[in-house]
Amino acid sequence: MTQLDELRKNIDEIDQKIITLLAQRFKYTEEVGIYKSKNHLNA
């Protein structure tokens, strides 16, 4: 594996972590919205 290949692999691994974190964040923001709706909260 060349240095360039290794760098690209590292970028791909970071991208996957970012995608996973964004998916988790979306799940929690959706849960917040549901909670706020059920409890009649605006903020």
Secondary structure, DSSP 8 states (H G I E B T S, - for coil): --HHHHHHHHHHHHHHHHHHHHHHHHHHHHHHHHHHHHTT---
